Amino acid sequence: VLWLVPTTAIKTQTINALKNRNHPYREILDKKFSNEVIIMDIKGAQSIKKSDIENNLCIIVSTVSAFRIKDKEGRNVFKQNGSLLEHFEEISKEVEKNLDKEENGETIFSLMNVIKMSTPIIIADEGHHVKAPLSIEMFQRMNPSIVVEFTATPILAESNVLVDVGVGELKDENMIKMPIILSTSQQWQKTIEEGVSKRDELEKIADKEKGEYIRPISLIQAEQVKEDAKKIHVKKIAQYLIDEHKIPLNQIAINTGDVNIVLDGSKNMTELGDDIFEKDCEIRYIITKDKLKEGWD
């Protein structure tokens, strides 16, 4: 199985879930495949053994970008790889004719060719992102037995919907754990002011709870990272929180990819990890640009 996701963050989340034997994903896979399940990323797949594929369910989790390219040069999945030689011993001419070749006509011992020979099941997470001609060409190149998309926003005219799960069913299964309250404002400052007020209100409620430690965090999405007088950029929001709402620097973090810091300089967000859940972490506001696309919600 080739499990393709749109971002590195979602790739990490997916691998962690699939490797965790107590996670519902892995529990069902172990039950169906008698615990003979191997989870790997692209780096691990570069040394996948023939016996691994023959005797186990092998799931390779990767970002789409590792495969969705026009120029194959320099991409490891398409490169000659001596570690994969055993997969190409005693293959039929019928199979070999569909594999990628060198300029001299010799078959490339590549991970892509191993994938092709395996006629994989492809899982496309956030499948609405893989509708472009380049993505379709990518899937065709992989020689799949089936492509299954997961998406909350299907392009219905182009999709052969196999299973449709409604929001009511998700709620009944406790998969929606938060109230969603939507309000709008013409002024961005008013939106943030209401957000600060609501977060403070929630923290007062949380402080009264016994047992599990709860610290509400406000995630604020800026229009852009680059400073621009006409745009609501990351620095403008941070300065507004500091100047107008007197939020301490150690409670504000910026996480945009280019800039990943807590404003007091005590922590680098890329190194923070699960520390954000600890009681001694003071972060209450995270300013970002694209994190909602990466599963932060």
N, C-alpha and C positions, 0 to 999 in steps of 0.2 A: 504494500500500500504506500502510495506517495501522498502525503498530507501537506497541502500547500496553503500557506497563510500570507496575509499582506504585509506584516511588519515583523521586525525582530522581536519586539515585546510580546506579541501574540505567539510567536514561535516558542519563546521561552516558557510562557504560560502553558502552552499545549504540551510541550515535552514534559514539563513538571507534572502535569495532570496524568499523562499517559504512563509515566514511570512510577507514579505513586500507587502502590497496590491497594490502598484503602480508598482510592478515588473511584466513583461510580463508572467512569470510562474504563479503567483498568480492570475493575471487578468483573464487568461483563465480558471483556475480551479474554481474561483468564478463564472464565467459566466456559466460554464457547470454544476456546482453543487449548484447553487442558494445561494452562499455565505456560504454554510454549509460545511466548510472545517476546519479541525483541524490538525495542524502541531506539532510534538513533537519529542524529542529525546528519547533514551532508558530509561533514568531516568523518564521522564514524562509518558512514556508508562507503567511503573510499576504500575501506578494507573489508567489506562484507564478504563472507565466505559462501561458496556454493551450497554447503551443507546448512548454513543459516536459512537460506531461502527454501531449501527442500524440506526442512524439518520444523520450521517455525512460521508464525505470522510475523513478518518484518514490516515495521512502519517507519518510513523515513519522513521526518518532519522538516520542512524547508520553507523559506520565503519564496514567493513566486519569482522575485527578481533574480534568483540564482539560475533560473531556467529561461526566463522571458527576455531573450536577447536577439538582436539581429546578427551581431558578429560573435561567433563562437570562440574566437581567439582569446586565450588567457583564462577561460572559465574552466575550473577544475573538473566539473562534471563531464566535459566534452574531451578532456585530455587523455592521452595515452597513460595507462596506469598498470604497471607490472603486477601490482598486488591483486589485480582482478583476472589474471591470466587463466586461472582454472575454469572460469565461467565460459571460456571460448574454446575449450577442448571438446572435440567430437560434436560440434553443432552442425546441423544439416545445412545444405546449400539453400534450402527454402527459407530458413531463418536468417542465414548470413546475408542474403541478398538485400534485406531491408535494413541492415546496420550501417552506421556511418563509416566511411572509408577515408584512408589517407589519399593523397594525390596519386600515389602509385597503385591504388586499388586495394591495398591491404586493410583489413578490418582493424579499427581502432579498439584497443582494450580499454574502454572508457566506462564510467558509471552510467552514462546515458545509454550506452548499448546494452548494459546489464538490465537497465530498467525496461528498455524496449523488448528484450527477450522474455521478460517476466510478465508481459501484458498486464501492467498493474491496475489495481483499482486506484483512481485518483480522487482524493477528497479536496475540494476547493472551498476553503473557508472564506467567508465574505465573497461569495461567488459572483456577485454583481460587478466586482472589479475586474473580472476576467472574461469580458465579452468582446474585447477589441480583437481585430483580425490577427494581431501578433500573438495574443493569448490562445486563440483557437488553433493557430499554426503550431504553437508550442505543445498543446495537447495532442494534436495529430502526430507530432514527431515522437511522442512518448509511447505510441502504440498501446493505448489503454484498453482494458476490457470494458470499463464504464467510467464515466466522470460524474461524481455526485457533488452537487453544490450545497453549501450551507449559507443561507442569507436571510436577513430580516426584510430585505427590500428587493424581491425578485423582479426581473424585467419579464413580466408575464407573457408578452407576445413572443419572446424568444426562449422561454423556459418550459421544459416538460416537467411540470410539478408532480413529484411522486408522493410527498407527504407535506401537509399543510397544518402547522400547529398554531392554533389561535391563542391570543393573549389570555383568554379566560382559562384555557388549559394550563398555561404556564403558571398563572396565579394559583390555580388549584394544587399544583405540584410544589408550591412555595419557591418557585424559581424567580419570582419578582418580589424582592424583599424590601423595597422602599416605596414610600408614597411619591408620586410624581405630581408636583404642583407647578404649573406653568403660568407665568405672568410676564407681561412686557412693559417696557417703558421707553419713551422717546430719548431719554437722557441716560448715557452710560453710567454717570455718577450716581443717579438714583437707583439704578440696578445694583450697583456695588453696595450702596448704602443699605438697601434692603437685605442684601446678602449678608453683610456684616451683622445686622440686627438679628436675622434669623439664625445665623451660626451661634451668636452669643446666647440666644434663647435656648437653642438645642443643648448647648454646653451646660447651662444651668439645670436643665432636665436630666442630662447625663450624670451630673455630679450627685444627684439624689439616688441614682441606681446603685444597688448593692451587687457585688460580684464582679462581673466582667468590666474591665476598664474601657471607657468610651471617650474619645475626643473627636468631636466633629471637625471636619476639614472642608474648607470652601475651595473649590476648584474654579478658577477664573480664566476664561478663554479670551485672549487678546486677539485683535484683528491681525496683527503682524508682530514680528520680532524687531525688525529694523525701525529705528526712530524716524518718525515722520509727523510733522505738525498737524497734518490733516487726518491722521489715523490714530486709533486707540491702540497704541503699541504697549509692549510689555513694561518698559520703564515708566511710562506715564501712569499705568495702573499701580505699580509699586509705589511711586511717589505719592499718589493720591491716598493710598492706604496709610502711608507714614504721616503725611501732612494733615489730612482731614480727619482720620480716625485714630491717630496716635497708636497704630499697631507696632509693637516692638520688632526690630529687625530680625530677631531670632525666631519670630513666628511666621516670617514670609520666605517662601522659597520660589525660585524660578526654575522651571524645567522645560526647556525648548529644544534640546538636542545640541544647539550651539552653546547655550548658557545653562549650566546645571548647578545652582548654588543656593545656599541659605544666605540671606542678605547680611547677616552678621559675620559671615566668613568662617563659621565654625564647622560647616559640613559641606561636602560636595555631594549634590543630589545623586550622582551616578554611583556613589559609594554608600548611599544611605540604606538602600534595600529595605529589609524588614525592620530596621531600626525605627522607621517612621511609626510603627505600632507600639513602641515602648513608652512607658510612662514618663521617662525623662526627656522625650522628644517634645519640643515646644511648637513645632510647625502646625499652624492653623490655616494658612493660606498658601495655595500653590498656583502660581500664574503660569499659564502654558499657552500653546498655540494649537497643537494637534493631538493632545493626549487622549481626547475622547475617541479618536479613531483607533487607539491602541488598547482599548479595553479598560481604561481607567474608570469608566462609569461602573 
